[in-house]
Amino acid sequence: FRSYMAQPYTFHIADNSSRLLHNTTSEVVHFVNAMLGMVILISESILFIVAIFFGALLQPYLIVFILIFGSISGVGYRYRIRQILDKWGVERQFNESLKLKQLQQGFQAIKEIQVTSTEGYFQNRHMYYNARLTDILHMQAFFQNMPRLSIEALAVLLISIFMVFTLVEGNDFNKTL
């Protein structure tokens, strides 16, 4: 907000106030969610490193294979999902700005809207952008959680494979655990 207030008057004439409102209100929530994701990533990375260390002690070749396979799969998945999430992020910002714009226009011109009986038009426009925004947020939330669920499922599969290899080689499973 401070940086917007320090801008010259020409900036405010040229820029849409609904976009400024959007940037000062909505984007903060998304920034906090990104920071929370980083904390989760760090804690799970520590657990992953510990698991890799102990796995490397018991089955070093298998762990190398698992790491290479997992890395290639992860990079490909991340590249594809990142493109989709970026596109939805732009759509989300666009729809949030238009939703705020409709609200501002409706509140600023409430007298004219009521006199001309065009409340329905403004309500429909607001509901349209709100519905689009809700759809995008649902899709983003699903696909942002998808990598974590996929990695957890892959981890269970790889741990199972690891245990099978350990048993096939004739190692005592109780010693492995």
C-alpha positions as CSV (number, residue, x, y, z in Angstrom):
1,F,0.0,0.0,0.0
2,R,2.8,2.3,0.9
3,S,4.4,2.0,-2.5
4,Y,1.1,2.8,-4.3
5,M,0.6,5.8,-2.1
6,A,4.1,7.1,-3.1
7,Q,3.3,6.9,-6.8
8,P,2.6,10.1,-8.7
9,Y,-1.0,11.1,-9.5
10,T,-0.5,10.2,-13.1
11,F,0.1,6.6,-12.0
12,H,-3.3,6.5,-10.3
13,I,-5.1,8.0,-13.3
14,A,-3.5,5.4,-15.7
15,D,-4.0,2.4,-13.5
16,N,-7.2,0.6,-12.6
17,S,-7.9,0.9,-8.9
18,S,-9.5,-2.5,-8.7
19,R,-6.1,-4.0,-9.7
20,L,-4.4,-2.0,-7.0
21,L,-7.0,-3.2,-4.5
22,H,-6.5,-6.8,-5.7
23,N,-2.7,-6.6,-5.3
24,T,-2.9,-5.1,-1.7
25,T,-5.5,-7.6,-0.5
26,S,-5.7,-10.9,-2.3
27,E,-2.1,-11.5,-3.3
28,V,-0.9,-11.4,0.4
29,V,-2.9,-14.6,1.1
30,H,-1.3,-16.4,-1.8
31,F,2.1,-15.3,-0.7
32,V,1.5,-16.7,2.8
33,N,0.3,-20.0,1.3
34,A,3.5,-20.2,-0.7
35,M,5.6,-19.6,2.4
36,L,3.7,-22.4,4.2
37,G,4.4,-24.7,1.3
38,M,8.1,-23.9,1.6
39,V,8.1,-24.9,5.3
40,I,6.4,-28.2,4.4
41,L,8.9,-28.8,1.6
42,I,11.9,-28.2,4.0
43,S,10.5,-30.5,6.7
44,E,9.7,-33.3,4.2
45,S,13.1,-32.8,2.5
46,I,14.8,-33.5,5.8
47,L,12.9,-36.7,6.2
48,F,13.7,-37.7,2.6
49,I,17.4,-37.1,3.2
50,V,17.4,-39.3,6.3
51,A,15.5,-42.1,4.5
52,I,18.0,-41.9,1.6
53,F,20.9,-42.1,4.0
54,F,19.7,-45.2,5.7
55,G,18.6,-46.8,2.4
56,A,22.1,-46.1,0.9
57,L,23.6,-48.0,3.8
58,L,21.6,-51.1,3.1
59,Q,21.1,-51.0,-0.7
60,P,23.3,-48.4,-2.4
61,Y,22.6,-49.4,-6.0
62,L,18.9,-49.6,-5.6
63,I,18.9,-46.2,-3.9
64,V,20.8,-44.7,-6.9
65,F,18.3,-46.2,-9.3
66,I,15.4,-44.9,-7.2
67,L,16.9,-41.4,-7.1
68,I,17.5,-41.3,-10.8
69,F,14.0,-42.6,-11.7
70,G,12.4,-40.3,-9.1
71,S,14.3,-37.3,-10.3
72,I,13.5,-37.7,-13.9
73,S,9.8,-38.3,-13.1
74,G,9.7,-35.4,-10.7
75,V,11.3,-32.9,-13.1
76,G,8.9,-33.9,-16.0
77,Y,5.9,-33.7,-13.7
78,R,6.9,-30.3,-12.3
79,Y,7.6,-28.8,-15.7
80,R,4.1,-29.8,-17.0
81,I,2.2,-28.8,-13.8
82,R,4.1,-25.5,-13.5
83,Q,2.9,-24.4,-17.0
84,I,-0.7,-25.2,-16.0
85,L,-0.5,-23.5,-12.6
86,D,1.1,-20.4,-14.1
87,K,-1.8,-20.1,-16.7
88,W,-4.4,-20.5,-13.9
89,G,-2.5,-17.9,-11.8
90,V,-2.9,-15.3,-14.5
91,E,-6.6,-16.2,-14.9
92,R,-7.1,-16.0,-11.2
93,Q,-5.6,-12.5,-11.0
94,F,-7.6,-11.4,-14.0
95,N,-10.9,-12.7,-12.6
96,E,-10.2,-11.3,-9.1
97,S,-9.5,-7.8,-10.6
98,L,-12.7,-7.9,-12.6
99,K,-14.7,-9.1,-9.6
100,L,-13.3,-6.2,-7.5
101,K,-14.0,-3.8,-10.4
102,Q,-17.6,-4.9,-10.6
103,L,-18.0,-4.4,-6.8
104,Q,-16.4,-0.9,-7.0
105,Q,-18.6,0.1,-9.9
106,G,-21.7,-1.2,-8.3
107,F,-21.0,0.5,-5.0
108,Q,-19.9,3.8,-6.6
109,A,-23.0,4.0,-8.8
110,I,-25.6,2.4,-6.5
111,K,-28.0,5.3,-6.9
112,E,-28.0,5.2,-10.7
113,I,-28.2,1.4,-10.7
114,Q,-31.3,1.4,-8.5
115,V,-32.9,4.2,-10.5
116,T,-32.3,2.3,-13.8
117,S,-33.2,-1.1,-12.2
118,T,-29.9,-2.7,-13.5
119,E,-29.1,-4.4,-10.2
120,G,-29.4,-7.8,-12.0
121,Y,-26.7,-6.9,-14.5
122,F,-24.1,-6.0,-11.9
123,Q,-25.1,-9.1,-9.8
124,N,-24.7,-11.4,-12.7
125,R,-21.3,-9.9,-13.7
126,H,-20.1,-10.3,-10.1
127,M,-21.4,-13.8,-9.9
128,Y,-19.8,-14.8,-13.2
129,Y,-16.3,-13.6,-12.1
130,N,-16.8,-15.1,-8.7
131,A,-17.7,-18.5,-10.2
132,R,-14.7,-18.4,-12.5
133,L,-12.5,-17.5,-9.6
134,T,-13.8,-20.3,-7.5
135,D,-13.3,-22.9,-10.3
136,I,-9.7,-21.7,-10.8
137,L,-8.9,-21.8,-7.1
138,H,-10.3,-25.4,-6.8
139,M,-8.2,-26.6,-9.7
140,Q,-5.1,-24.8,-8.4
141,A,-5.5,-26.4,-4.9
142,F,-6.0,-29.9,-6.4
143,F,-2.9,-29.7,-8.6
144,Q,-0.8,-28.0,-6.0
145,N,-1.5,-31.0,-3.6
146,M,-1.1,-33.6,-6.4
147,P,2.7,-33.7,-6.4
148,R,2.7,-34.3,-2.7
149,L,0.2,-37.2,-2.9
150,S,2.0,-38.6,-5.9
151,I,5.4,-38.5,-4.2
152,E,3.9,-40.1,-1.1
153,A,2.4,-42.9,-3.2
154,L,5.7,-43.4,-5.1
155,A,7.6,-43.4,-1.8
156,V,5.4,-46.3,-0.5
157,L,5.9,-48.2,-3.7
158,L,9.7,-47.6,-3.6
159,I,9.9,-48.6,0.1
160,S,8.0,-51.8,-0.8
161,I,10.4,-52.5,-3.7
162,F,13.3,-51.8,-1.3
163,M,12.0,-54.3,1.2
164,V,11.5,-57.0,-1.4
165,F,15.0,-56.6,-2.7
166,T,16.4,-56.8,0.8
167,L,14.4,-60.0,1.4
168,V,15.4,-61.5,-2.0
169,E,19.1,-61.0,-1.2
170,G,18.7,-63.0,1.9
171,N,19.2,-60.3,4.4
172,D,17.4,-60.7,7.7
173,F,14.4,-58.4,7.5
174,N,14.4,-57.8,11.3
175,K,18.0,-56.5,11.0
176,T,17.0,-54.2,8.2
177,L,14.3,-52.6,10.2
